[in-house]
Amino acid sequence: MAGTVSRKDHQPTRKLKRERPAARKLKRDQPAHELKKERMELRIAPSAKELIQRATAISGLTAGDLAYEAARRILEEHERMVLVGADREVFLEAVRNPPAPTAKLIAALRRHREIVG
């Protein structure tokens, strides 16, 4: 984003290039110096294209970086388990007082030990 700065003594303004916060955050999350050599092509609706273009303009991210960030957030949410109410209580009770292993579970563990060691 280019901004203008003027000095109090009314000297000509100069352009400053500022990196947007979203772009700085993304650089920390991605592996350092990863070469961008893969390519993806998408067929999207005009409204989706406009939305992506607006998001890239506001965030300072490229369309690829924006897709990466969205995918990372989706996976992060998917990997996090949030239990509330009765679900939470059932889970905690099972952790506190686990049921006895069934015959099928015991057999599966024996097979696993034989295969894996």
C-alpha positions, 0 to 999 in steps of 0.5 A, a space after each residue: 500500500 502506498 501512502 503519502 507523507 508530508 512534512 510540516 515545512 510543506 516539502 513535496 510529499 513522498 510515497 512510502 511502501 508499507 507491508 500490510 499486517 496480513 502479509 507479514 503474518 503469512 510470511 511467518 507461517 509459511 516455510 522460509 524461502 519455499 520456492 513457488 513452483 506449483 501451479 493451480 488453475 481454478 474456474 470460479 464465478 465472477 462474484 468469487 473472482 471479484 471477492 478474491 481481488 478485493 481481498 488481495 487488494 485489502 490484505 496485500 496478499 497474492 491470490 495464492 497466498 490468500 488461498 494458502 491462508 484460507 486452507 491453513 485456517 480451515 485445517 486448523 479449525 478441523 483439527 481442533 475439537 471443541 466440545 460443549 454441554 453434554 458432549 463435553 461431559 460424556 467425553 470427560 467421563 470416558 477419560 476419567 473412567 474408561 470402559 474395559 477393552 472389548 475382545 475385538 480391541 484386544 485382538 486388534 492390539 495383538 495383531 498390531 503388536 505382531 505386525 509392528 513389533 
